[in-house]
Amino acid sequence: MSDPQPIVPTERTVSGRWLVVGMFVMGITLTSLLYAYSKLHLGPFRPLQDAIVSEFPGSAPRVDGGKKKPSKNTPTILRILVKTEIDPLSKTEESEQQLIFMRKRIGELALEKAPLPDLSVLEIHIYKLLKEVEIHKRSYRMDLKAGTDWFEIDQRGAPILTNGVDSGEPGTSIP
């Protein structure tokens, strides 16, 4: 009798063709998901973004809104992030007037074009890039339900007190 030959299991590999097909499928799937996100989540704010760009060219606005925790009945917030050539940390009268005008105009546009029916808080974050290293930023909030005027907030969203006692240093950050 002859000795039985041991069966050596062959190692399974994926061919290069199927690997490339899989990579294309993954790329198309992720691109489709990004497109769906931009259409469904950011699409309703597109008219407001276009209005801000036409009013303030080069501002590259980013608009996002909704509730933080819908199940806990939190207020509806509309956040607008706007790039500017004005230094938000400058204390000159001219730059302060330009920031006030920008806040008021963006607030008017937001109330006209925002698709949120029960909007209660409007936040505007104004920033200026300096040499692509440092960012000067100031943020403001208006509570529409309480009827308050604009007040400055820090990065956590807490109000910055202006009666001599600040709750933090406004605006400078280094990424």
FIGUPA-607717 format. One record per residue: residue number from 1; residue in one letter; x, y, z of N, C-alpha, C in turn. Coordinates in pm, 1 decimal. Each point is the difference from the previous one (the first is absolute). Example, Ala and Ser with C-alpha at 12.3 -4.5 7.8 and 13.67 -1.06 7.14 Angstrom:
// FIGUPA-607717
1 | a | 1319.0 | -569.0 | 780.0 | -89.0 | 119.0 | 0.0 | 90.0 | 120.0 | 0.0;
2 | s | -35.0 | 105.0 | -72.0 | 82.0 | 119.0 | 6.0 | -77.0 | 109.0 | 73.0;
This chain:
// FIGUPA-607717
1 | m | 80.3 | -117.2 | 0.0 | -80.3 | 117.2 | 0.0 | 85.4 | 124.6 | 0.0;
2 | s | -51.9 | 100.3 | -60.3 | 75.6 | 124.6 | -3.8 | -43.3 | 89.7 | 114.7;
3 | d | 92.5 | 83.2 | 40.4 | -31.0 | 93.3 | 109.4 | -94.6 | 108.1 | -51.6;
4 | p | -105.1 | 28.6 | 79.9 | -90.6 | 107.3 | -43.3 | 71.4 | 134.7 | 4.9;
5 | q | -21.5 | 78.0 | -100.0 | 58.9 | 133.6 | -7.5 | -83.0 | 94.6 | 87.5;
6 | p | 66.8 | 74.3 | 88.9 | -76.8 | 95.9 | 82.5 | -54.4 | 111.4 | -87.9;
7 | i | -123.2 | 40.4 | 28.4 | -63.2 | 107.6 | -75.7 | 42.4 | 132.5 | 62.6;
8 | v | 67.5 | 78.3 | -77.4 | 46.8 | 130.5 | 45.8 | -106.3 | 103.0 | -37.4;
9 | p | -56.3 | 71.2 | 100.8 | -101.5 | 99.7 | -33.9 | 63.8 | 114.5 | -78.5;
10 | t | -69.2 | 42.9 | -101.9 | 50.5 | 112.8 | -78.7 | -43.3 | 130.1 | 65.3;
11 | e | 84.8 | 96.8 | -6.8 | -28.4 | 129.1 | 61.2 | -89.4 | 79.8 | -92.8;
12 | r | -108.9 | 53.8 | 54.8 | -93.7 | 76.8 | -82.1 | 48.2 | 144.2 | -9.2;
13 | t | 0.0 | 51.3 | -116.9 | 38.3 | 139.7 | -21.4 | -106.8 | 67.4 | -83.8;
14 | v | -1.5 | 130.1 | 8.1 | -92.0 | 79.1 | -81.0 | 78.1 | 49.3 | -120.5;
15 | s | -59.3 | -16.7 | -113.9 | 70.5 | 43.9 | -120.2 | 2.7 | 152.8 | -4.5;
16 | g | 94.5 | 50.4 | -72.9 | 13.7 | 145.1 | -13.0 | -120.5 | 64.1 | -64.6;
17 | r | -63.3 | -70.4 | -92.3 | -117.1 | 52.1 | -68.1 | -112.6 | 25.6 | 100.6;
18 | w | -26.4 | -95.5 | 89.4 | -108.5 | 16.6 | 98.0 | 35.4 | 105.7 | 104.4;
19 | l | 126.5 | 14.0 | 30.5 | 42.6 | 104.0 | 93.2 | -27.6 | 139.2 | -58.5;
20 | v | 30.8 | 19.6 | -127.0 | -25.1 | 128.8 | -65.3 | -150.1 | 26.1 | -8.8;
21 | v | -78.8 | -100.9 | -33.6 | -145.2 | 16.3 | -5.3 | -53.2 | 39.1 | 137.4;
22 | g | 49.0 | -65.7 | 103.7 | -42.4 | 33.3 | 136.5 | 35.2 | 143.4 | 38.3;
23 | m | 116.5 | 46.5 | -41.5 | 39.9 | 137.7 | 30.1 | -90.2 | 99.4 | -72.4;
24 | f | -35.5 | -28.8 | -125.8 | -91.3 | 87.7 | -72.7 | -137.9 | 2.9 | 65.8;
25 | v | -49.4 | -115.4 | 41.9 | -131.1 | -6.3 | 66.6 | 3.2 | 80.0 | 129.5;
26 | m | 107.7 | -13.5 | 77.4 | 11.0 | 75.6 | 124.5 | 4.8 | 150.8 | -28.3;
27 | g | 76.2 | 42.2 | -99.6 | 8.7 | 142.1 | -34.7 | -133.4 | 56.5 | -45.5;
28 | i | -70.7 | -74.5 | -82.9 | -130.8 | 46.4 | -48.2 | -99.9 | 6.6 | 114.8;
29 | t | 3.8 | -97.3 | 89.8 | -90.8 | -0.5 | 115.0 | 25.9 | 119.4 | 90.7;
30 | l | 125.7 | 27.5 | 32.5 | 31.9 | 112.9 | 88.3 | -33.4 | 133.7 | -65.9;
31 | t | 24.6 | 12.1 | -129.9 | -36.3 | 122.8 | -70.1 | -150.9 | 20.0 | 0.9;
32 | s | -74.0 | -107.5 | -17.9 | -146.6 | 8.5 | 3.7 | -49.4 | 41.3 | 138.2;
33 | l | 62.5 | -52.6 | 104.3 | -39.5 | 37.4 | 136.3 | 28.8 | 147.6 | 27.8;
34 | l | 114.6 | 49.5 | -44.3 | 31.3 | 142.3 | 17.9 | -97.2 | 88.7 | -76.0;
35 | y | -36.2 | -39.8 | -120.3 | -95.5 | 76.5 | -79.3 | -136.9 | 1.9 | 68.1;
36 | a | -43.6 | -115.3 | 50.3 | -129.6 | -7.0 | 68.6 | 1.1 | 86.6 | 125.2;
37 | y | 110.4 | -1.8 | 75.4 | 10.2 | 83.4 | 119.7 | -9.7 | 147.8 | -37.4;
38 | s | 73.1 | 40.1 | -103.2 | -2.2 | 142.0 | -36.7 | -137.4 | 41.6 | -49.6;
39 | k | -68.5 | -85.9 | -71.7 | -133.5 | 34.1 | -51.0 | -104.8 | 0.5 | 111.2;
40 | l | 2.6 | -98.9 | 87.1 | -104.4 | -12.3 | 101.3 | 24.0 | 89.1 | 121.8;
41 | h | 124.3 | 9.2 | 45.9 | 27.2 | 74.0 | 122.9 | 33.3 | 146.9 | -25.1;
42 | l | 79.9 | 26.5 | -101.3 | 43.7 | 137.7 | -25.8 | -79.2 | 67.4 | -111.8;
43 | g | -72.0 | -75.9 | -79.5 | -75.4 | 54.0 | -112.5 | -103.0 | 105.1 | 36.2;
44 | p | -75.9 | -17.9 | 109.0 | -99.1 | 101.7 | 34.5 | 59.4 | 136.9 | 31.8;
45 | f | 127.6 | 4.4 | 35.7 | 64.3 | 126.5 | 35.7 | 71.2 | 64.3 | -118.6;
46 | r | -6.1 | -61.9 | -115.4 | 68.8 | 50.5 | -118.9 | -45.9 | 140.4 | -40.9;
47 | p | -131.8 | 31.3 | -0.7 | -40.3 | 136.7 | -36.2 | 58.9 | 106.0 | 94.7;
48 | l | 8.5 | -33.4 | 129.0 | 59.3 | 93.6 | 95.7 | 148.9 | 16.8 | -27.6;
49 | q | 70.7 | -108.4 | -27.8 | 142.3 | 9.8 | -32.8 | 21.3 | 85.4 | -124.9;
50 | d | -82.1 | -21.8 | -101.8 | 13.0 | 78.6 | -123.0 | -27.7 | 148.3 | 24.5;
51 | a | -98.9 | 30.2 | 85.3 | -31.1 | 139.5 | 31.7 | 115.3 | 66.4 | 75.4;
52 | i | 62.6 | -73.1 | 91.4 | 113.9 | 55.2 | 74.9 | 117.8 | 24.0 | -94.0;
53 | v | 24.2 | -93.5 | -92.4 | 110.4 | 17.1 | -95.2 | -24.6 | 119.6 | -90.6;
54 | s | -124.2 | 19.4 | -42.8 | -26.7 | 114.9 | -87.6 | 12.1 | 131.9 | 76.6;
55 | e | -30.8 | -1.2 | 128.5 | 11.1 | 120.5 | 82.3 | 144.9 | 26.4 | 42.7;
56 | f | 71.7 | -107.0 | 34.4 | 139.1 | 10.1 | 46.4 | 86.9 | -93.8 | -83.8;
57 | p | 47.4 | 44.9 | -116.0 | 80.2 | -87.4 | -86.3 | 127.1 | -47.5 | 69.8;
58 | g | 33.6 | -126.9 | -21.9 | 119.9 | -57.9 | 60.0 | -18.1 | -43.7 | 143.4;
59 | s | -122.4 | 3.2 | 51.3 | -22.2 | -32.6 | 141.1 | -3.6 | -149.5 | 27.1;
60 | a | -17.0 | -82.7 | -101.1 | -1.6 | -145.8 | 13.0 | -85.5 | -45.1 | 117.6;
61 | p | -129.5 | 34.1 | 1.4 | -82.2 | -33.4 | 116.2 | -28.2 | -149.1 | 11.7;
62 | r | -9.7 | -44.1 | 121.6 | -40.8 | -136.8 | 31.7 | -120.0 | 12.7 | 92.9;
63 | v | -113.9 | -51.8 | -41.7 | -123.5 | 14.1 | 77.5 | -46.7 | -138.6 | 40.9;
64 | d | -32.5 | -12.7 | 127.0 | -48.8 | -126.5 | 54.0 | -102.7 | 32.6 | 106.5;
65 | g | -98.7 | -83.9 | 13.8 | -102.6 | 30.2 | 98.9 | -75.3 | -121.7 | 45.1;
66 | g | -73.8 | 18.7 | 106.4 | -82.6 | -106.0 | 54.8 | 5.8 | 0.5 | 151.5;
67 | k | -38.8 | -111.9 | 57.9 | -0.1 | -15.3 | 144.7 | 114.5 | -90.7 | 40.9;
68 | k | 62.0 | 31.0 | 114.4 | 108.3 | -85.2 | 48.4 | -54.1 | -136.2 | 40.5;
69 | k | -106.0 | 0.0 | 81.1 | -62.3 | -124.2 | 45.3 | -150.6 | 13.4 | -18.4;
70 | p | -51.6 | -44.0 | -113.8 | -143.1 | 17.5 | -26.1 | -89.6 | -67.3 | 104.3;
71 | s | 46.6 | -107.9 | 59.3 | -83.7 | -71.2 | 97.0 | -15.7 | 76.9 | 130.8;
72 | k | 89.6 | 95.1 | 28.1 | -6.4 | 75.4 | 125.3 | -56.7 | 139.8 | -17.3;
73 | n | -61.8 | 28.0 | -115.1 | -64.5 | 128.6 | -25.9 | 96.6 | 117.2 | 16.6;
74 | t | 117.1 | -11.2 | -60.0 | 98.0 | 108.3 | 2.4 | -36.7 | 104.3 | -105.1;
75 | p | 50.6 | 122.1 | 12.6 | -35.9 | 103.7 | -97.5 | 60.1 | -27.4 | -137.5;
76 | t | -66.0 | 48.7 | -102.6 | 49.2 | -12.2 | -136.9 | 103.0 | 110.2 | -24.1;
77 | i | 119.9 | -40.5 | -40.9 | 112.0 | 92.7 | -17.6 | 40.1 | 2.7 | -146.8;
78 | l | 25.9 | 119.3 | -51.7 | 55.4 | 16.6 | -133.9 | 139.9 | 58.1 | 17.0;
79 | r | 102.6 | -75.1 | -43.7 | 138.7 | 44.0 | 11.5 | 51.9 | 39.4 | -137.7;
80 | i | 60.3 | 117.7 | -4.3 | 56.8 | 50.7 | -125.0 | 146.6 | 31.5 | 25.8;
81 | l | 87.8 | -59.3 | -78.7 | 143.5 | 22.2 | 9.7 | 42.0 | 78.6 | -123.5;
82 | v | 61.4 | 118.8 | 20.7 | 29.9 | 90.9 | -110.5 | 144.8 | 46.4 | 9.2;
83 | k | 70.0 | -7.5 | -113.1 | 136.8 | 51.8 | -10.0 | -7.3 | 146.2 | -41.5;
84 | t | 89.7 | 82.0 | 53.8 | -0.5 | 142.0 | -32.0 | 142.6 | 52.3 | -10.0;
85 | e | 13.5 | 115.4 | -61.4 | 129.2 | 67.4 | -4.3 | 14.5 | 98.7 | 115.1;
86 | i | -107.1 | 22.7 | 74.0 | 3.2 | 87.1 | 116.6 | 58.9 | -80.9 | 114.9;
87 | d | 88.3 | 60.7 | 75.9 | 54.7 | -69.9 | 116.9 | -103.1 | 7.5 | 112.6;
88 | p | -60.7 | -112.5 | 38.5 | -104.1 | 3.5 | 102.1 | 50.5 | 42.0 | 138.1;
89 | l | 130.3 | -10.2 | 23.3 | 54.4 | 37.5 | 130.9 | 46.0 | 144.8 | 4.6;
90 | s | -6.5 | 69.3 | -112.8 | 40.9 | 139.4 | -4.5 | -99.1 | 85.5 | 78.4;
91 | k | 49.6 | 95.1 | 73.6 | -85.2 | 87.2 | 81.1 | -20.8 | 136.5 | -63.5;
92 | t | 36.3 | 15.8 | -127.1 | -20.5 | 128.5 | -65.4 | -149.5 | 20.8 | -26.9;
93 | e | -38.1 | 125.1 | -5.4 | -140.8 | 34.9 | -21.8 | -49.8 | -51.1 | -135.4;
94 | e | 84.8 | 11.3 | -101.5 | -39.3 | -44.0 | -134.6 | -28.3 | -150.7 | -3.8;
95 | s | 89.7 | -80.1 | 57.7 | -22.1 | -144.8 | -3.3 | -119.5 | -40.2 | 85.9;
96 | e | -22.4 | 67.7 | 112.0 | -117.3 | -29.4 | 83.1 | -128.9 | 30.7 | -76.3;
97 | q | -2.1 | 111.1 | -73.6 | -118.3 | 35.2 | -78.5 | -23.5 | -100.7 | -113.0;
98 | q | 108.0 | -44.6 | -63.0 | -13.7 | -99.4 | -106.2 | -52.7 | -132.4 | 55.3;
99 | l | 46.4 | -39.8 | 119.1 | -49.8 | -123.5 | 61.5 | -146.9 | 12.5 | 38.7;
100 | i | -38.7 | 115.1 | 49.6 | -141.6 | 21.4 | 34.8 | -86.2 | -7.3 | -124.9;
101 | f | 44.5 | 64.8 | -108.7 | -75.0 | -6.3 | -124.8 | -9.9 | -143.8 | -50.4;
102 | m | 110.7 | -72.1 | 5.7 | 2.6 | -138.1 | -47.3 | -96.1 | -86.5 | 81.4;
103 | r | 2.2 | 15.2 | 132.5 | -91.0 | -76.6 | 86.8 | -144.8 | 29.7 | -33.4;
104 | k | -33.5 | 128.7 | -10.9 | -138.5 | 37.6 | -27.5 | -46.1 | -52.0 | -135.3;
105 | r | 83.2 | 15.8 | -100.9 | -40.8 | -41.3 | -134.6 | -13.5 | -152.0 | -10.1;
106 | i | 94.7 | -72.3 | 57.1 | -9.4 | -146.4 | -2.0 | -120.8 | -45.5 | 81.5;
107 | g | -28.6 | 68.9 | 110.0 | -119.1 | -32.3 | 78.0 | -127.9 | 20.8 | -79.3;
108 | e | -6.9 | 109.9 | -74.7 | -117.9 | 24.3 | -84.9 | -14.3 | -107.3 | -107.3;
109 | l | 112.7 | -34.3 | -63.7 | -4.5 | -104.0 | -103.0 | -41.5 | -134.5 | 59.6;
110 | a | 48.0 | -28.2 | 119.1 | -33.9 | -127.7 | 64.2 | -148.9 | -7.1 | 31.5;
111 | l | -56.3 | 109.7 | 45.9 | -143.1 | -1.1 | 31.4 | -85.0 | -9.8 | -126.8;
112 | e | 50.8 | 53.8 | -110.7 | -72.7 | -8.5 | -127.4 | 8.3 | -138.9 | -61.0;
113 | k | 120.1 | -58.6 | 0.2 | 26.2 | -119.8 | -79.9 | 9.9 | -129.9 | 79.5;
114 | a | 1.4 | 5.5 | 131.2 | 19.7 | -122.4 | 78.5 | -122.1 | -91.4 | -10.4;
115 | p | 23.2 | -129.0 | -25.7 | -110.9 | -93.5 | -13.7 | -47.5 | -58.2 | 132.8;
116 | l | 42.3 | 57.0 | 111.1 | -37.3 | -52.1 | 131.6 | -117.0 | 80.5 | 54.7;
117 | p | -119.3 | -58.7 | 8.4 | -117.9 | 76.2 | 42.0 | 2.7 | 41.8 | 147.2;
118 | d | 56.2 | -81.3 | 87.3 | 0.8 | 31.8 | 142.7 | 138.3 | 44.3 | 47.2;
119 | l | 67.7 | 79.9 | -83.2 | 134.6 | 48.6 | 30.5 | -3.1 | 86.1 | 125.4;
120 | s | 87.6 | -34.0 | 98.1 | 1.9 | 78.8 | 122.4 | 135.5 | 62.0 | 30.0;
121 | v | 109.9 | -56.4 | -50.9 | 132.4 | 55.8 | 27.0 | 75.7 | 11.1 | -132.3;
122 | l | 61.8 | 115.7 | -19.2 | 80.8 | 24.3 | -119.4 | 142.6 | 28.1 | 45.1;
123 | e | 95.3 | -79.8 | -49.4 | 141.0 | 19.3 | 33.1 | 76.7 | 35.5 | -126.1;
124 | i | 86.8 | 98.9 | 11.2 | 87.0 | 38.0 | -111.1 | 143.4 | -5.1 | 50.3;
125 | h | 83.0 | -74.5 | -69.5 | 141.8 | -12.1 | 32.3 | 77.0 | 66.5 | -113.8;
126 | i | 67.9 | 109.0 | 31.7 | 74.2 | 77.8 | -99.6 | 148.5 | -21.6 | 25.2;
127 | y | 74.1 | -37.4 | -104.4 | 141.9 | -25.1 | 18.6 | 81.1 | 58.6 | -114.9;
128 | k | 128.2 | 20.0 | 29.5 | 95.5 | 46.0 | -100.9 | 123.9 | -86.9 | 11.4;
129 | l | 45.1 | -53.1 | -113.5 | 122.4 | -79.3 | -2.7 | 118.6 | 93.3 | -15.6;
130 | l | 101.1 | -19.7 | 82.6 | 121.6 | 79.2 | -8.9 | 116.0 | -91.3 | -36.6;
131 | k | 54.8 | 19.4 | -117.0 | 116.9 | -74.5 | -47.3 | -20.5 | -150.4 | 10.1;
132 | e | -121.8 | -45.4 | -4.1 | -35.8 | -141.2 | 5.2 | 57.1 | -71.9 | 121.6;
133 | v | 31.1 | 73.4 | 104.5 | 51.2 | -60.9 | 121.5 | -91.3 | 32.5 | 117.4;
134 | e | -42.9 | 123.0 | 7.1 | -78.0 | 47.6 | 113.2 | -138.8 | 41.8 | -47.9;
135 | i | -97.9 | -20.9 | 84.9 | -137.5 | 37.1 | -32.3 | -48.9 | 98.4 | 105.5;
136 | h | -49.3 | 114.8 | -43.3 | -67.2 | 93.1 | 90.1 | -149.0 | -21.1 | -17.4;
137 | k | -69.8 | -21.0 | 111.5 | -140.9 | -37.0 | -9.4 | -78.8 | 65.2 | 113.0;
138 | r | -122.2 | 44.0 | -32.7 | -96.4 | 46.5 | 99.2 | -132.9 | -63.6 | -33.7;
139 | s | -73.8 | -35.9 | 102.9 | -128.3 | -65.1 | -20.0 | -107.9 | 77.2 | 73.9;
140 | y | -117.6 | 5.1 | -61.9 | -111.8 | 75.4 | 55.7 | -124.6 | -88.0 | -1.5;
141 | r | -91.3 | 28.5 | 92.7 | -125.3 | -74.9 | 7.7 | -114.3 | 97.6 | 24.4;
142 | m | -112.5 | -30.5 | -61.5 | -121.9 | 75.7 | 23.3 | -109.8 | -101.0 | 33.1;
143 | d | -64.1 | 18.4 | 114.2 | -110.9 | -86.7 | 39.4 | -128.1 | 62.6 | -52.3;
144 | l | -57.1 | -59.1 | -103.8 | -116.9 | 57.4 | -65.8 | -126.1 | -13.5 | 84.4;
145 | k | -11.2 | -107.6 | 76.4 | -119.1 | -20.8 | 82.8 | -6.5 | 100.7 | 115.3;
146 | a | 117.1 | 28.8 | 59.3 | 4.6 | 94.2 | 111.3 | 6.2 | 144.2 | -47.6;
147 | g | 26.2 | 20.4 | -129.0 | 4.3 | 134.9 | -55.6 | 124.4 | 77.5 | 39.7;
148 | t | 108.9 | -69.1 | 30.4 | 122.5 | 69.4 | 38.4 | 75.0 | 47.5 | -123.4;
149 | d | 92.3 | 93.4 | 22.2 | 84.5 | 49.0 | -107.0 | 122.1 | -91.2 | -8.5;
150 | w | 89.8 | 26.8 | -94.6 | 120.5 | -80.1 | -15.0 | 86.7 | 10.2 | 125.1;
151 | f | 56.9 | -112.1 | 43.1 | 100.6 | 1.9 | 105.3 | 109.6 | -97.1 | -38.7;
152 | e | 122.2 | 31.4 | 45.3 | 115.6 | -79.8 | -38.3 | 7.3 | -126.2 | 84.5;
153 | i | 42.5 | -110.5 | -62.5 | 14.6 | -126.9 | 70.3 | 141.3 | -53.5 | -21.3;
154 | d | 43.6 | -86.7 | 91.5 | 131.4 | -61.8 | -15.0 | -13.2 | -130.3 | -78.0;
155 | q | 108.2 | -77.9 | -8.4 | -0.9 | -120.8 | -81.4 | -93.6 | -107.0 | 54.4;
156 | r | -30.3 | 3.0 | 127.7 | -92.8 | -96.3 | 59.3 | -145.1 | 43.1 | -15.9;
157 | g | -22.2 | 125.0 | -41.7 | -135.5 | 51.9 | -14.8 | -46.1 | 79.7 | 120.1;
158 | a | 87.0 | 19.4 | 98.6 | -34.7 | 78.5 | 118.0 | 17.2 | 147.8 | -31.0;
159 | p | -88.8 | 85.4 | 53.1 | 12.1 | 143.5 | -27.5 | 127.9 | 59.1 | 59.0;
160 | i | 58.8 | 92.8 | -74.0 | 115.6 | 74.6 | 49.2 | -54.6 | 127.4 | 59.9;
161 | l | 27.6 | 21.5 | 127.7 | -50.7 | 118.1 | 70.3 | 80.3 | 121.6 | -42.5;
162 | t | -69.3 | 109.1 | -25.7 | 68.7 | 120.8 | -47.5 | 4.6 | 109.7 | 105.2;
163 | n | -39.9 | -26.0 | 123.0 | 2.1 | 102.6 | 103.4 | 129.6 | -3.7 | 80.4;
164 | g | 111.5 | -25.6 | -69.2 | 129.1 | 4.0 | 66.2 | 51.2 | -136.3 | 41.6;
165 | v | -85.3 | -100.2 | 10.4 | 43.2 | -132.4 | 40.8 | -27.4 | -95.1 | -116.3;
166 | d | 105.7 | -36.0 | -69.5 | -15.9 | -91.1 | -113.0 | 7.2 | -143.1 | 49.3;
167 | s | -77.7 | -89.0 | -66.2 | 4.0 | -140.3 | 37.3 | 103.3 | -76.1 | -80.0;
168 | g | 77.4 | 68.7 | -80.4 | 104.5 | -67.7 | -77.6 | 58.8 | 94.9 | -100.9;
169 | e | 111.6 | -36.4 | -53.5 | 65.2 | 79.7 | -102.5 | -68.5 | -25.3 | -132.6;
170 | p | -60.9 | 101.7 | -62.3 | -69.3 | -25.8 | -125.7 | 96.1 | -25.5 | -114.5;
171 | g | -32.8 | -96.0 | -74.5 | 37.5 | -18.7 | -132.9 | 127.4 | -48.3 | -59.4;
172 | t | 111.9 | -5.5 | 64.3 | 119.7 | -42.0 | -71.0 | 15.8 | -150.7 | 15.7;
173 | s | 26.0 | -66.3 | -110.2 | 25.4 | -143.0 | 8.4 | 106.2 | -36.9 | -100.7;
174 | i | 77.8 | -99.5 | 32.7 | 100.5 | -51.0 | -90.4 | -31.5 | -146.7 | -22.6;
175 | p | -34.0 | -38.4 | -123.1 | -38.2 | -138.7 | -25.4 | 114.7 | -95.6 | 14.0;
